């Protein structure tokens, strides 16, 4: 199995430790992982801003960079969702169809492709899971509270494999953080209020670290937390699943 690693723009620029943790974690699990050096953006920011038609060349470059791999893995539910569900804007050929089917968010890949039963990870902290919107309802990594059926969460199941970690129950476990890409810019006041609500939920329930499958959501929550001197940290789930402390 030959796997290509796709690192989102904001992780590449602002949170490189998340990319390193993702690589190390996959290597620990025995994955033959490759990093195409010419990779750029998946095209999501343009689509989120209403300019999807201008992202076609970006999408085509993604296909060119990753077409030789059996799977593409990314530490971002929103990027994986974009490739799977928005690449219908370019001509559909064998390479496009293959990558749309086989691009996976990190946790989804570990749980459903590798079917990993054991993780050599430990973290003695109280952790709250923020279920990012694209992953939760788009990729079905979890279940929204509006559905009446047995709850499930791929990220939760992996976090429970981390020794010493206490996964904290939240009052509103599937509520949006308010980031929403350019929504945080065009609707700043609403975005910040939503973020503060999410932070309050975690803090009231004794969470020490907030984690998620998307660093964009965590970036938003971290910014609000730091500006308000709140007693809480953020860590991408790749960092936690790769941790030894």
C-alpha positions as CSV (number, residue, x, y, z in Angstrom):
1,X,0.0,0.0,0.0
2,X,1.5,3.3,-1.2
3,X,0.1,6.4,0.6
4,X,0.5,10.0,-0.2
5,X,0.5,12.6,2.6
6,X,-1.4,15.8,1.9
7,X,-0.7,18.7,4.4
8,X,-3.2,21.6,4.4
9,X,-2.1,25.1,3.9
10,X,-2.6,26.4,7.4
11,X,-0.8,23.4,8.9
12,X,2.1,23.9,6.5
13,X,2.4,27.6,7.4
14,X,1.4,27.8,11.0
15,X,1.3,24.4,12.6
16,X,4.1,22.3,11.1
17,X,4.3,20.1,14.2
18,X,0.9,18.7,13.2
19,X,2.3,17.6,9.9
20,X,5.3,16.0,11.6
21,X,3.0,14.2,14.1
22,X,0.9,12.9,11.3
23,X,3.9,11.5,9.4
24,X,5.4,9.9,12.6
25,X,2.1,8.4,13.6
26,X,1.5,6.8,10.2
27,X,5.1,5.5,10.1
28,X,4.7,3.9,13.5
29,X,1.6,2.1,12.2
30,X,3.7,0.7,9.3
31,X,2.4,2.8,6.5
32,X,4.6,3.4,3.4
33,X,4.1,7.2,3.3
34,X,5.3,9.6,0.7
35,X,5.2,13.4,0.5
36,X,4.9,14.9,-3.0
37,X,7.0,18.1,-2.7
38,X,5.0,20.0,-5.4
39,X,1.7,19.8,-3.6
40,X,-0.2,23.0,-2.9
41,X,-3.8,23.7,-1.8
42,X,-6.7,21.4,-2.4
43,X,-8.8,24.4,-3.6
44,X,-11.2,24.6,-0.6
45,X,-10.6,28.3,0.3
46,X,-11.7,29.5,-3.1
47,X,-14.8,27.3,-3.0
48,X,-15.7,28.5,0.4
49,X,-15.5,32.1,-0.8
50,X,-17.8,31.4,-3.8
51,X,-15.1,31.2,-6.4
52,X,-15.0,27.4,-7.0
53,X,-14.9,27.9,-10.7
54,X,-11.4,29.5,-10.3
55,X,-10.0,26.5,-8.4
56,X,-10.0,24.1,-11.3
57,X,-6.3,24.4,-12.0
58,X,-5.6,23.8,-8.3
59,X,-7.8,20.7,-8.3
60,X,-6.0,19.4,-11.4
61,X,-2.6,20.0,-9.8
62,X,-3.8,18.0,-6.7
63,X,-4.7,15.1,-9.0
64,X,-1.4,15.3,-10.8
65,X,0.6,15.2,-7.6
66,X,-1.3,12.3,-6.0
67,X,-2.5,10.2,-8.9
68,X,0.2,7.5,-8.3
69,X,-0.8,6.6,-4.8
70,X,-3.3,4.0,-3.5
71,X,-4.6,6.4,-0.9
72,X,-4.2,10.0,0.1
73,X,-4.3,10.8,3.8
74,X,-4.7,14.3,5.3
75,X,-5.0,15.6,8.9
76,X,-8.0,17.6,7.8
77,X,-11.6,16.5,7.5
78,X,-12.5,19.6,5.5
79,X,-9.8,19.1,2.9
80,X,-10.7,15.4,2.5
81,X,-14.4,16.3,2.2
82,X,-13.5,18.9,-0.5
83,X,-11.6,16.4,-2.6
84,X,-14.3,13.8,-2.3
85,X,-17.4,16.0,-2.9
86,X,-16.2,19.1,-4.8
87,X,-13.9,17.7,-7.5
88,X,-16.9,17.2,-9.8
89,X,-16.0,20.6,-11.2
90,X,-13.2,19.1,-13.2
91,X,-13.3,16.4,-15.9
92,X,-13.9,13.0,-14.4
93,X,-11.3,10.5,-15.5
94,X,-9.8,7.4,-13.9
95,X,-7.3,9.4,-11.8
96,X,-9.9,11.8,-10.5
97,X,-12.4,9.0,-9.7
98,X,-9.7,7.1,-7.9
99,X,-8.6,10.0,-5.7
100,X,-12.1,11.1,-4.9
101,X,-12.8,7.7,-3.5
102,X,-9.5,7.1,-1.8
103,X,-8.7,10.5,-0.1
104,X,-9.1,10.0,3.7
105,X,-9.0,12.1,6.8
106,X,-6.4,10.7,9.2
107,X,-8.7,9.1,11.8
108,X,-10.9,7.7,9.1
109,X,-7.9,6.1,7.4
110,X,-6.6,4.6,10.7
111,X,-9.9,3.2,11.8
112,X,-11.5,2.1,8.5
113,X,-8.7,1.4,6.1
114,X,-6.0,0.1,8.4
115,X,-8.5,-1.1,11.0
116,X,-5.9,-0.4,13.7
117,X,-6.8,-1.9,17.1
118,X,-3.9,-0.6,19.1
119,X,-2.1,2.7,19.4
120,X,1.2,3.1,21.3
121,X,0.2,6.5,22.8
122,X,-0.2,8.0,26.2
123,X,-1.3,11.4,27.5
124,X,-2.4,12.0,31.1
125,X,-4.7,14.9,30.5
126,X,-8.5,15.7,30.4
127,X,-9.3,16.1,26.8
128,X,-12.4,17.5,25.1
129,X,-13.2,16.5,21.4
130,X,-14.4,19.2,19.1
131,X,-16.3,17.5,16.2
132,X,-15.6,19.6,13.2
133,X,-18.6,20.2,10.8
134,X,-17.1,18.7,7.6
135,X,-15.9,15.6,9.3
136,X,-19.0,15.1,11.5
137,X,-21.7,15.5,8.9
138,X,-19.8,15.4,5.6
139,X,-17.5,12.5,6.1
140,X,-19.7,10.8,8.8
141,X,-16.9,10.6,11.3
142,X,-19.5,11.0,14.0
143,X,-23.2,11.5,14.5
144,X,-25.1,14.7,14.9
145,X,-27.4,15.0,17.8
146,X,-30.3,15.6,15.5
147,X,-30.3,11.9,14.5
148,X,-32.1,9.4,16.7
149,X,-29.8,6.3,16.6
150,X,-26.8,4.8,18.3
151,X,-24.1,7.5,18.6
152,X,-20.7,6.9,17.2
153,X,-17.4,8.8,16.7
154,X,-14.3,7.6,15.0
155,X,-12.1,10.2,16.7
156,X,-13.6,9.3,20.1
157,X,-12.9,5.6,19.6
158,X,-9.2,6.4,18.8
159,X,-8.8,8.8,21.7
160,X,-10.0,6.1,24.0
161,X,-7.1,4.0,23.0
162,X,-4.6,6.6,24.4
163,X,-3.3,5.4,27.8
164,X,-4.0,7.9,30.7
165,X,-6.3,10.1,28.6
166,X,-9.6,11.1,30.1
167,X,-12.1,11.9,27.4
168,X,-14.5,14.5,28.9
169,X,-18.2,14.6,28.1
170,X,-19.5,17.9,26.8
171,X,-22.9,19.6,27.0
172,X,-23.1,20.3,23.3
173,X,-20.6,17.8,21.7
174,X,-21.6,18.5,18.1
175,X,-21.9,22.3,18.0
176,X,-19.9,24.4,15.5
177,X,-17.0,26.5,16.6
178,X,-17.9,29.4,14.3
179,X,-14.8,29.3,12.1
180,X,-16.3,28.3,8.8
181,X,-13.4,29.5,6.7
182,X,-14.1,33.0,5.4
183,X,-17.2,33.1,7.6
184,X,-14.9,34.1,10.5
185,X,-13.9,37.2,8.5
186,X,-17.2,38.2,7.0
187,X,-19.2,37.5,10.1
188,X,-16.6,38.2,12.7
189,X,-18.9,39.0,15.7
190,X,-21.0,35.9,15.3
191,X,-18.0,33.7,14.7
192,X,-16.3,34.9,17.9
193,X,-19.5,34.4,19.9
194,X,-19.8,30.8,18.7
195,X,-16.2,30.2,19.5
196,X,-16.6,31.5,23.0
197,X,-19.6,29.3,23.6
198,X,-17.5,26.2,22.6
199,X,-14.7,27.2,24.8
200,X,-17.0,27.8,27.7
201,X,-18.5,24.3,27.3
202,X,-15.1,22.7,27.5
203,X,-13.8,24.8,30.4
204,X,-17.0,24.2,32.5
205,X,-16.5,20.5,32.1
206,X,-12.9,20.6,33.2
207,X,-11.1,20.1,29.9
208,X,-7.4,20.8,29.8
209,X,-6.8,20.2,26.1
210,X,-9.3,20.6,23.2
211,X,-8.6,18.4,20.2
212,X,-10.1,18.0,16.7
213,X,-9.5,16.5,13.3
214,X,-9.3,20.0,11.8
215,X,-6.6,22.5,12.8
216,X,-8.6,25.3,11.3
217,X,-11.3,24.9,14.0
218,X,-8.6,24.7,16.7
219,X,-6.8,27.7,15.3
220,X,-10.0,29.7,15.7
221,X,-10.5,28.5,19.3
222,X,-6.9,29.0,20.2
223,X,-7.0,32.6,19.0
224,X,-10.0,33.4,21.1
225,X,-8.5,31.5,24.1
226,X,-5.2,33.4,24.0
227,X,-6.8,36.8,23.6
228,X,-9.0,36.1,26.6
229,X,-6.3,34.4,28.7
230,X,-8.3,31.2,29.1
231,X,-6.8,28.2,30.9
232,X,-7.0,25.7,28.0
233,X,-4.8,24.3,25.3
234,X,-5.4,23.0,21.8
235,X,-3.8,20.1,20.1
236,X,-4.6,18.4,16.8
237,X,-5.7,14.8,17.3
238,X,-2.5,13.6,15.4
239,X,-0.4,15.1,18.1
240,X,-2.3,13.3,20.8
241,X,-2.4,9.9,19.0
242,X,1.4,10.3,18.5
243,X,2.1,11.4,22.1
244,X,4.2,9.7,24.8
245,X,3.7,11.6,28.0
